[in-house]
Amino acid sequence: MKLRSCCLAIAAASVLLAATADFDAQGQRWWAHIRFLASDDLQGRDTGSPGHLKAAHYVAGEFERFGLKPAGTSGYLQPVQFNVKQIVEDQSSLALVRNGKTEPLTLGDDATLGLRGDIQENTEAGAVFAGYGLRIPEKNYDDLAGLDVRDKIVVFLAGGPASIPGPLKAHYSSGGERWKYLKAAGAVGTATIQNPKSMDIPWARARLSRFMPSMSLADPSLDESQGLRLAVTINAERAGKFFEGTGHTVAQILADDDNHRALPHFALPASIRAHVQLKKWQVESQNVAALVPGTDPKLRDEYVVLTAHLDHVGVGQPINGDKIYNGAMDDASGIASLLEIARMLHESNASLRRSVLFVAVTGEEKGLQGSRYFSTHPTVNGKSIVADINMDMFLPLHALHYLEVQGLGESSLGDDIRAVAGDQGVEVQADKEPQRNLFIRSDQYSFIRRGIPALAFKFGYLPGSPEEKLHKDWLHDRYHAPSDDLNQPVDKAAAAQFNQIILALAERVANQPGRPQWKADSFFRRFASE
């Protein structure tokens, strides 16, 4: 009996060692893609740049090498046209006008100017503070109630009331949805006070992004910010200037937010004046799409879509002497996973009932633009897309014991990911920081708005653990910084294990008899019937 137990233990250990060795090898293949995509040669893969085009051809070449079928409009590529704006800051200005006196604001220190919408060269308008600036009919919540915002700039604190569920709050906090109801109420602009508790990037670094170009889809039917004449982002540490003479302070408003108290609403005794000088041009970028065809005559014309974004933010203001924002984790890591899953799926010769469509999208960093274009102009029948599985900056910084899933409770895909992760001994966690609105901040949201169930992922951790500190430190130090490069600690074997889980998820969804379904109580279910 002891001998048999010993043999079983040795056999189990051998299987574990083999699996670990396999993950090590797979992790090295995954990292090889990142070494190319996040190299300085690609100059940060900015949308429409030569570096992004090189990356697109690399991904297309890998898809072809793995035997996947082209699924773009031009081979593997789907060209996307963009309008580009860039501020000429030394010819631009921002000020408060109070009692006829102009009080200049310092761009970069006090606030930054956004470039979405129909930004006017000269704008001056009165301002109102509207709490969180949210209108959520399902909860009878309306920050605009009783406020005259017509021809005004609406100032609000980023975030939302704790009593409203995260997905609902996230949807109405999105730029397109928010501007829809602010515009309907007559507003001409927005001024967002950054909420310190939900900022991924410290202001000292976030302010550098003002020098980078802003892009919108050239197709005017996809522009959700028409009529927006001015967009300002305010540094919370300097926001007191906006509230002088109101009887309210930023400290009080932030304390109300922290303690889940209702925020005040009031007119500001000042107007906001801006002069904005812009450079404008157009560029073309590319989505990259490839297909593994299904085999079931009844289901092969349905599609499970796997996405990751190919773009990053390019070359920007130098930090510690480095000006190339390589985007290794954001999101060369997701593209590398997309490629590895495509390779493994092809090499396995698995017979899938539905087709699996791999899409490397552009323009995520510009506001989910490439995925919005693809979901609106899909290269397959859009009504036959049954799910989107999105991989964006999943952060394999340590061993994979917990997998955090955005959208876990929204559709039957949550049940699927629990099952396949459990097979790997990985525990699934719900989104631990709903105030960051992650479920609407990456490309899965473009598919969700078309009624398609979707998931996104992060490596999980336990509160107070060393792994949590790793994630917090990474966001503070490396997110949208040149230090998100090839010289950072990454658990490559854990990334390979993640890839296996996503592969198993794609296979499970592709082979199920029925399509994934939204949960009956999911807010996002409404989009499936539109």
Buried (B, 14 or more C-beta within 10 A) or exposed (E): EEEEEEEEEEEEEEEEEEBEEBBEEBBEBBBEBBEBBBBBEBBBBBBBBEBBBBBBBBBBEBBBEBEBBBBBEEBBBBBBEBBBBBBEBEEBBBBBBBEEEEEEBEBBEBBBBBBBBEBBEEBBBBBBBBBBBBBBEEBEBBBBEEBEBEEBBBBBBBBBBBEBBBBBBBBBBBBBBBBBBBBEBEBBBBBBBBBBBBBBBEBEBBBBBBEBBBBBBBBEEBBBBEBBBBBBBBBBEBBEBBBBEBEBEBEBBBEBBEEEEEBBBBBBBBBBBBBBEBEEEEBEBBBBBBBBBBEBEEBBBBBBBBBBBBBBBBBBBEBEEBBBBBBBBBBBBBBBBBBBBBBBBBEEEBEBBBBBBBBBBBBBBBBBBBBBBBBBBBBBEBEBBBBBBBBBBBBBBBEBBBBBBBBBBBBBBBEBBBEBBEEBEBEBBBBBEBBBBBBBBBBBBBBBBBBBBBBBBBBBBEEEBEBBEBBEEBBBBBBBBBBBBBEBEBBBBBBBBBBBBBBBBBBBBBBBEEBBBBBEEBBBBEBBEE
